[in-house]
Amino acid sequence: MEKFETLNELIVALLFWITTNTEYKEPKKFPEVEFLEQKELSQLACKRDCEILALTPDNPKYTIYLSKQLSPMDDICHRGILLHELIHILQDDQNIFTNYESKTKKHLREMDALVNHNIYLSQYGKKILYSNGFAAKFKSQSKNNLYC
């Protein structure tokens, strides 16, 4: 796994991967990443405690909130989560799936991000599990190193 000096360097590398491997283009504005306490993040996303680790809000635009539990600089699974959120930034930036009704648009955007998330992780011999159109975790703490 590549080493990066700064988070911005990592973001540049992930954006390069996305623009090289998908139809997405560079965003009009460079995304910002803010690390939040898990409690604060889950309140923002779910209005209650929940297991969410990342959120790309509608406002402020070009902002990604990551849980402070994540370490994308050192962990390929966490890096995949950041890539996933960057795809949401690009979807918004480039008006992808905007001709659809809101729920459908959200679902299509999520599926697109999940597919690319899995393609990215597959290059590192990993993958994510998903069900009902969202990333999922195994209930058991299996020793399976394939899944993030």
Stockholm file with secondary structure:
# STOCKHOLM 1.0

chainA/1-148         MEKFETLNELIVALLFWITTNTEYKEPKKFPEVEFLEQKELSQLACKRDCEILALTPDNPKYTIYLSKQLSPMDDICHRGILLHELIHILQDDQNIFTNYESKTKKHLREMDALVNHNIYLSQYGKKILYSNGFAAKFKSQSKNNLYC
#=GR chainA/1-148 SS CCCCSSHHHHHHHHHHHHHHHSSCCCCSSCCEEEEECHHHHHHHHHSSCCCCCEECCSSSTTEEEEETTCCTTTCHHHHHHHHHHHHHHHHHHTTTTTTSCHHHHHHHHHHHHHHHHHHHHHTTTCBCEEETTEEECCSSCCCCSSBC
#=GC SS_cons         CCCCSSHHHHHHHHHHHHHHHSSCCCCSSCCEEEEECHHHHHHHHHSSCCCCCEECCSSSTTEEEEETTCCTTTCHHHHHHHHHHHHHHHHHHTTTTTTSCHHHHHHHHHHHHHHHHHHHHHTTTCBCEEETTEEECCSSCCCCSSBC
//
